[in-house]
Amino acid sequence: MAGGANPGAKDVLRSKVLAARQALPTEYRAKASLAMTAALRSLAVYQEAQSIFVYASTPDEVQLYDLMAAALQAGKTVTLPLITGPRQMEAVVLRSLKDLVPGRYGIKTVAAEKRRLFPAADIGLIIVPGAAFTADGQRLGLGGGFYDTFMAEKAPQAYRVALAYDCQLVESVPVEPHDMSVDMILTESKCLKVSDK
């Protein structure tokens, strides 16, 4: 759906897909997460990125902690979101997984005394969270608008990859003009390349 999407339609689809994701067995999520992050690490878009922007995953999401550790070990600059206001966030450098503490909305972030901002314009790769995705890269986010704003205004140059479970792939999502798409979607069973950027 293009144009002025019905916010209620977004909420209904978001709830449906997130319930399906939550219903996945814990062991399945762990195994699928490892497969997705291993697939990502094998791709040139990851290998060539000097800096990556990731999120500290919640238990239901694709687990990214092994990816963070591997990226740090490979000498990449790993950055995470820091919420600074409504629909606004910055990138902060993660030097060690030990620096993660509970933040806003219960999502882990870099401890205040360890925070160092990183220029969003220097990010090469963003791992984008979301509720649902289409095969052509459209994304239904989690409802806060943080990533849409960040990708459009602060890091438009970054290649955008979504790691999502197969159950998060849908035929269509309600799209509004400010909604940002992704360049690639990796699931436990497929790699959907949308754009070379």
C-alpha positions, 0 to 999 in steps of 0.5 A: 500500500502506498500513500497515506497508510492507515496507522491502524493497519500498521498496528494490526500487521505489527501485532500479528507478525510480532506475535508470530515471532514471539511464538517461535521456540527459543532454541529455534530463534537461537539457531536461526540467529546464528545462521543469519549472522554467519550469512551476513559475515560472509557477504562483501557488504559486511566484510568491506564495512569499516563501521557498522550500526547494530541494535542490542536485540531483545529476546524475541529479535534476531540475536546480534551479540555474536555479530557484535563480538565478531565485528569487534574482534575483526577490528570494525567500529561497532556502534549502537543507537542512543535515543536523544529525543522523539524520533531522534537517535545518535550512534555511540561506539561500543568497545566491549559487550561488557559496556552494555547496560539497560537503557530506555525501553529496557533496550541495552545501550552503552553505559553513560560513562563509556559513551562516545558519539560516532558520526552517522555519516561514517557508518557503512552498514546498518542492521535494521530492526523491524516488525515486518518486511516485503521481498522488495525491501519495504519495512514496517518498523516498531512504531517509534520512527527512530530508524526512519529518521536516522537513516533518512537524515543522518546516515543515508549513505549506509547500506541497510540490511534487515535480519528477520525470521521467515515469519516476518516476511509478508506480501505488503506493508502499509507505507507512508512517505517517511518510511525507509526501505532496506537494501537486503533482507536475510532470513534463516532460509533466504537472502533477498537483495533489493539494491546495490546502493 
